[in-house]
Amino acid sequence: MEVKRRTAESLVKRLNSAADADSAAEAIAEIRLLSKHDPEIRSLLADAGAVPILAARLLPGGGHNSPPSQENAAAALLNISISAGEGLMATPGLLDALAAALHPSSPTSAAAAQHAAATLYSLLTVDAYRPIIGSKRPLVASLIALLHVPNPPNRFIKDALKALFGVALYPLNRPAMVDLGVVPALFSLVVNDGRTGVVEDATAVIAQVAGCYESVDAFRNVAGVRVLVDLVDAGRGASGRASENAAAALLNLVMSGGEEAAADVREIEVAETALRELAGGGSSARAKSKAESLLKALDGGRGGRLQRFADFKTNSPPSSQLSTLSAATTVSN
């Protein structure tokens, strides 16, 4: 371990004292490579001071900012975050640097933005970090803006969705996400992007965002309830995971929006039929459970009082699932 400590300190010293772009690029590339293959050196690199230097490479005017160096710096931060997330979160300006890398107008490469999004999701696997990250509006806005990038690579958009999912897991972040325009961005993906996994991951985020009252009007503005009912409807050909997430989204919307949201669901003529088919068909246990709970909520509200479920409001697991593996288990390529 002592040899690895000296290696980490030497690399950080080389990077900190690099006199030209080539020297800096070599040190950053080596840090990325070592942090990918050696989990033990990640925390040692953080202890040696690598994080603020790497983060500075993501900022405009932050030094020798060639696209390859920025990509390698972002990838190294992702790798370090897996084993030493506290080192990243303790670094002043780290979240600002990630926001700069994520913003579509940034000169950083798409690969650097992808690694920055994956780094965020890695950090967001820690409950305590979700309110901190969610409070950074420019950071969340940059993540949402990535959903509007034309023809993004599959992994690029999925990493952005994974990070947004992590932000939305903290309930108090959801109203701000709605205010920043996440709802139309997500539904645009569902309607227009047919790539494997994208619809599933987008609906997973939608299901979480639906768990706040502010989503009721936002869903109305994009005909979101109708889109979700179409996904639940077996005749529409949606995947099992997309249908499950759509049912969870409708349930969360009704539970957070009350009778106002329930009326929006009832207005869709095929909604209850589709939900009964989901509850009684060959769906997953989770999909059946969500459909059954939603049907009970809709029935309970017909007399003007929406039925509430105590177990839904307290200590319930996330009501939607991503189709991708956690970034916390995945290093950069």
Secondary structure, 3 states (H helix, E strand, C coil): CHHHHHHHHHHHHHHHCCCCHHHHHHHHHHHHHHHHHCHHHHHHHHHCCHHHHHHHCCCCCCCCCCHHHHHHHHHHHHHHHHHHHHHHHCCCCHHHHHHHHHCCCCCCCHHHHHHHHHHHHHHHCCHHHHHHHHCCHHHHHHHHHHCCCCCCCHHHHHHHHHHHHHHHCCHHHHHHHHHCCHHHHHHHHHHHCCCCCHHHHHHHHHHHHCCCCCHHHHHHHCCHHHHHHHHHCHHHCCCHHHHHHHHHHHHHHHHHHHHHHHHHHHCCCCHHHHHHHHHHCCCCHHHHHHHHHHHHHHHHCCCCCCCCCHHHHCCCCCCCCCCCCCHHHCCCC
